[in-house]
């Protein structure tokens, strides 16, 4: 899964990783992206991480930002 690969080496604790994974999965579900090899999934994962790095902790807010950014 793209989100876990991108988080390797990042300074996220277990709770943060859980929140990011939940936000990522929710975004993929909202976008109906079942194929985890689709390049869009990596774009979503990168944006989820970027949003979390700004201090946002709510998975729903983290999920909403990448979807908004890609115009859906």
C-alpha positions in Angstrom: 0.0 0.0 0.0 1.4 3.4 -1.0 0.8 5.1 2.3 2.9 2.6 4.3 5.8 2.8 1.8 5.8 6.6 1.9 5.6 6.7 5.7 8.8 4.6 6.1 11.4 6.7 7.8 8.9 9.4 8.7 8.5 10.5 12.3 5.0 9.2 12.8 4.0 7.3 15.9 1.6 4.3 15.9 -1.5 6.4 16.6 -0.6 8.8 13.8 0.0 5.9 11.4 -3.4 4.5 12.3 -5.1 7.9 11.6 -3.2 8.3 8.3 -4.1 4.8 7.1 -7.7 5.4 8.0 -7.8 8.7 6.2 -6.1 7.2 3.1 -8.4 4.2 3.0 -11.5 6.5 3.4 -10.3 8.7 0.5 -9.7 5.7 -1.7 -13.2 4.4 -0.9 -14.8 7.7 -1.6 -13.0 7.8 -5.0 -13.9 4.2 -5.7 -10.3 3.3 -6.1 -10.0 -0.4 -5.5 -6.8 -1.0 -7.5 -4.0 -0.1 -5.1 -1.5 0.0 -8.0 -3.4 2.9 -9.7 -1.0 5.9 -9.7 -3.7 8.1 -8.2 -3.4 6.1 -5.0 0.1 7.4 -4.5 -0.9 10.9 -5.2 -3.6 10.5 -2.5 -1.1 9.0 -0.1 1.4 11.8 -0.6 -1.3 14.4 0.0 -2.6 12.6 3.2 0.9 12.7 4.6 1.4 16.4 3.7 -1.9 17.3 5.4 -0.9 15.4 8.5 2.4 17.1 8.6 0.6 20.5 8.9 -0.8 19.4 12.3 -4.2 18.2 11.2 -5.1 15.1 13.3 -8.8 14.4 12.4 -8.9 11.5 9.9 -12.0 13.0 8.2 -10.2 16.3 7.7 -7.1 14.6 6.5 -9.2 12.6 4.0 -11.1 15.6 2.7 -8.1 17.6 1.7 -6.7 15.2 -1.0 -10.1 14.7 -2.5 -10.7 18.5 -2.6 -7.3 19.0 -4.3 -7.9 16.6 -7.1 -11.3 18.2 -7.9 -13.7 15.6 -6.9 
